[in-house]
Amino acid sequence: MIQLYIYLFQRMRYMKAYMSKSFGRVTRVACTLALGLLLVACASTPPAQQADLCAVFEQHPDWYDYARASAREWGTPVHIQMAFVRHESSYRSDARPPYKWFLFIPLGRASSAKGYAQAQDPVWGEYQEERGRLFKSRSDMEDALDFIGWYNYKTWRELGIPRTDAYRLYLAYHEGKGGYRRGTWKKKAGLQRTAVRVRDTAHRYASQLAHCEKRFRCDAWYQIWPFCR
């Protein structure tokens, strides 16, 4: 009888250990699947009408709140921030430079630029050092717009470029503040054309926003007039 009790006790311990291990596997798999679904859910679809800022904010009204918060913090107007994102990534959260190839061999990407703002690793690291690393992501529009505002604020402080000058801000954004000082952009006709397009988009966005901005203010349940005007 005692031997029977010992045998049953050992079997119970074995079953407990097995169930615990199996449950752990199931839990890890479930957590991985949940995280994957969360990331998919959080990924925003690029706007269907990217030439119209009102339509962009109509599709993603939270983007207006993020851009306005960045404008208040750093001084770059909403329409210029959004023009940067339009021409840097076409509003794609997973935007990356294409691979370089030698015949059929991939040689890596042209740069480490990533996300809505196409921020590269070194300057993104500087941003995280100042603004905190926790939960910051280049694939998050709120963080991308804050980054653009932060970078343009530093450009204004160091180079004196007004935060309303989309053309020169973009040149400094693309070349870096040191590159802008050295005039590297002067030998890059393609970059200058892109900067012109950014400036023109910003002007068009400003005109559009003037007619629709009221729709996006005080649109959330926690925003109470007159504090959100």
C-alpha positions, 0 to 999 in steps of 0.5 A: 500500500505504501509503495502504491502511495509513493507511485501515485505521488510521483505520477502526480508530480510528473503530471504537474511538471508536464502541465506547467511546462505545456502551459508555459509553451501555450502562454508564450505562443499566445503572447506572441500571437497577441503581440503580432495582432496588436502590431498589425492593429496599430499599423495605420493604413496610408491615407487614400488622398495624400494631396489633401490634408483635410482628407488625411486628417479625416481618415486619421484624426489622431494625427492632427492631435499629434501634429498640433502637440508637436507644433506647440512643443517645438514650433514647426507648423502642422502643415510643414510637419505633414509635408515632411511625412508626405515626401519622406515616407508617403505616410507608410509606417514601415517605409525603408530605403530600397536595397542596393544590389550587385547582380542578384546579391543584396548589398544592404540598404542605402541608409538606416532611415526608417518609419514615417519621418525616415529618421536614421539610427544616429539622430534617432538615438540622439532624440531618444537620449533627450526624449526617452527611449521607452516606447518610442518608435519611428513607426508611430506617427506621434513619435515621428511628428515629435521627432520632426518638430524636435529636429527642426527646433534644433535647426532653428537654434543652430542655423537660424532657419525659421521654422516656417521655411519649409524649403530650407528646413527640409534641406537641413533635415536631409543633409544634416545641420553640418551638411547644410552649413557646408552647402552639400545640398548645392550640388544636389539638384534632385534634393533641391527639387524635392525641397521645392515639392515639400515647400509647395505641399506645405503651402497647399496643406496650409491653405487646405487646413485653414478651411477644415481645421475647426473640424478636428479641434475638440473632437475627442470626448476628453477635449472640452471647449475652450481649453482645446481651441 
